[in-house]
Every structure is written in C-alpha cells, then in structure tokens.
Amino acid sequence: MDRLDTWLNGQRGWRRLAIIGGTFYLPTVWLGICPALCVAAFRSSGNPIPLPAIVAIAVLAIPAAVGFGSIMAVIYSRNVRNPKRKKGLPPFLMWRPIALAGVVLPTSGVNLWLANQDPPAHGNLNVAGFQLISAVIVIALAVENIRYSRRFIKPPRAIEPTALADE
C-alpha cells in the first residue's frame, strides 16, 4: 500500500465518515440523476431536468452517500475479520478509484449536458480540449489502477505436467 492509501484507511471517526461520504458522493449523485436523464430523454420538452430537481438530488445524495459508504465499509471490515477470507485483500479506500470516479463522472455529465443543448456545441474548442484532457487522465488512472490492484491478486497455481501424465 502506498502512503496516501495508508493515510486514507488510517482515519477514524468523523474524518473517516467525511472521506467515505466524499468518495461515494459523485456516484450517488450520478445514480440519482441518471433516471431523471432517462425520463427526460423520452420526453419532448426542451428542458431535460428542472434545476430544483438537480439541487434536490445533490442535497439528498449527501446522506445517501454517507449511508452507502458506511454500509460498504461495514461489509468490508467483516470480510477482513473473517478467518476464512482470501489473503491479500486490497484496502477499502484507494486514491486511484476515487480519482477515476472524480474524473469520469463529471466528464460524462458534461457530455450529457452538451448533448441536450438546443444549438449543439460541437465546434467549441474549449469543450474538445476538456474532453481530450479528461480522456488522457481517465486512461492513465485506469492503467495505474489495474497495475496497482494486480499486486493483491495472486496468480493461480499451475498444474505440474507430471501430475497430468500420471493419470
């Protein structure tokens, strides 16, 4: 584990609760907005989601994120204390997946917002630059996340060829 992951998992009390809430806030907001976007996509009105609905989703996502994250933390801690568990479980809080969600979810939100604009903003160079930079960051974080999480997965044992020949 690197230093930031050790620090994240070493927090206790209200700081751990704040970290868990911050970690699960964006995915919770996204889970709240996605059904509204799906409903808005099938309606014929120009405004996809009213602003009060977005504000209500963002405010209600705070306790929901803390609740979901706390439930997942309890399940993880029970799995860690289980004597029959697999050895080498990754830590509960890692900065790589947190940062990946922090880049992917706002980027996809900007994509959906641009898709719902009345005059399409396809020729905007600022938007294209934002999308390019966020795509490079997402790819780099995904590669780093895969590389780092492989250390917790043990390779399967190979069957020796002599054992197959004996049968």
C-alpha positions in Angstrom: 0.0 0.0 0.0 1.3 3.5 -0.7 1.3 6.4 1.7 -1.9 8.0 0.6 -3.9 4.7 0.8 -2.4 4.1 4.2 -3.5 7.6 5.4 -7.0 7.2 3.9 -7.6 3.9 5.6 -6.0 5.1 8.9 -8.6 7.8 9.5 -11.1 7.2 12.3 -14.3 8.9 13.5 -15.7 11.9 11.7 -12.8 12.2 9.3 -13.3 8.6 8.0 -17.0 9.4 7.7 -16.2 12.5 5.7 -13.8 10.6 3.4 -16.4 7.9 2.8 -19.1 10.5 2.1 -16.8 12.3 -0.3 -15.8 9.1 -2.0 -19.3 7.9 -2.6 -20.9 11.4 -3.3 -20.4 11.6 -7.0 -21.5 8.1 -7.8 -24.6 8.6 -5.7 -25.5 11.9 -7.4 -25.0 10.2 -10.7 -27.3 7.4 -9.7 -29.9 10.0 -8.8 -29.6 12.0 -12.0 -29.4 9.1 -14.5 -33.1 8.1 -14.1 -34.1 11.7 -14.5 -32.0 11.9 -17.6 -33.6 8.8 -19.0 -37.1 10.1 -18.4 -36.1 13.5 -19.9 -34.7 11.8 -23.0 -38.1 10.3 -23.8 -40.0 13.5 -23.2 -40.3 16.0 -25.9 -39.8 19.2 -23.8 -36.7 21.3 -24.3 -35.6 21.3 -20.7 -34.3 17.9 -19.7 -34.2 18.3 -15.9 -35.5 21.2 -13.9 -33.0 23.0 -11.7 -34.8 22.4 -8.4 -34.7 18.6 -9.2 -31.0 18.7 -9.7 -30.5 20.7 -6.4 -32.7 18.2 -4.6 -30.8 15.3 -5.9 -27.5 16.9 -5.0 -28.7 17.6 -1.4 -30.3 14.2 -0.8 -27.2 12.5 -2.1 -25.1 13.6 0.9 -26.8 11.4 3.5 -27.3 8.6 0.9 -23.6 8.6 0.1 -22.5 8.5 3.7 -25.0 5.7 4.3 -24.0 3.6 1.3 -20.3 4.1 2.0 -20.8 3.2 5.7 -22.7 0.0 4.8 -19.9 -0.9 2.3 -17.2 -0.2 5.0 -19.0 -2.5 7.5 -19.3 -5.3 4.9 -15.6 -4.9 4.0 -14.5 -4.9 7.7 -16.5 -8.1 8.3 -14.8 -9.7 5.3 -11.4 -8.7 6.6 -12.1 -10.1 10.1 -13.3 -13.4 8.6 -10.7 -16.1 9.3 -11.7 -18.0 6.0 -11.1 -14.9 3.8 -8.7 -14.8 0.9 -5.3 -13.3 1.8 -4.2 -10.1 0.1 -7.5 -8.1 0.0 -6.9 -4.6 -1.4 -7.5 -1.7 1.1 -11.0 -0.3 1.3 -10.1 3.2 0.3 -7.7 3.7 -2.5 -7.0 7.1 -4.1 -6.9 5.7 -7.7 -10.5 4.6 -8.0 -11.6 7.7 -6.1 -9.8 9.9 -8.6 -11.0 7.9 -11.5 -14.6 8.3 -10.4 -13.9 12.0 -9.8 -12.9 12.4 -13.5 -15.2 10.0 -15.3 -18.5 11.1 -13.7 -18.2 14.9 -14.3 -16.8 14.2 -17.9 -19.8 12.1 -18.7 -22.1 14.7 -17.1 -20.6 17.4 -19.4 -21.2 15.0 -22.4 -24.8 14.6 -21.5 -25.3 18.3 -20.8 -23.8 19.1 -24.3 -25.9 16.5 -26.0 -29.1 18.2 -24.5 -28.1 21.7 -25.7 -30.6 23.2 -28.2 -27.9 24.5 -30.5 -25.3 21.8 -30.4 -21.8 23.0 -29.3 -19.8 20.7 -31.5 -17.3 23.3 -32.7 -16.3 24.6 -29.3 -12.5 24.1 -28.9 -12.7 24.5 -25.1 -15.1 21.6 -24.8 -12.9 19.5 -27.1 -9.8 20.3 -25.1 -11.6 19.4 -21.9 -12.7 16.1 -23.3 -9.2 15.3 -24.6 -7.5 16.1 -21.3 -10.1 14.2 -19.3 -9.7 11.2 -21.7 -6.0 11.1 -21.2 -6.4 11.4 -17.4 -9.0 8.6 -17.4 -6.8 6.3 -19.4 -3.7 7.0 -17.2 -5.7 6.4 -14.0 -7.3 3.2 -15.3 -3.9 1.8 -16.3 -2.5 2.7 -12.9 -5.5 1.3 -11.1 -5.1 -2.0 -12.9 -1.4 -2.1 -12.4 -1.7 -1.4 -8.7 -4.6 -3.8 -8.0 -2.8 -6.7 -9.6 -0.5 -6.9 -6.6 -3.4 -8.1 -4.5 -4.4 -10.9 -6.9 -2.3 -14.0 -6.6 -1.7 -15.9 -9.8 -3.4 -19.3 -9.9 -1.2 -22.3 -9.2 -0.1 -24.1 -12.3 -0.7 -27.8 -12.5 2.5 -29.7 -12.9 2.8 -31.7 -16.2 3.9 -34.8 -14.3 0.7 -34.9 -12.3 -1.3 -35.0 -15.6 0.9 -37.7 -17.1 0.3 -40.0 -14.0 -3.4 -40.2 -14.6 
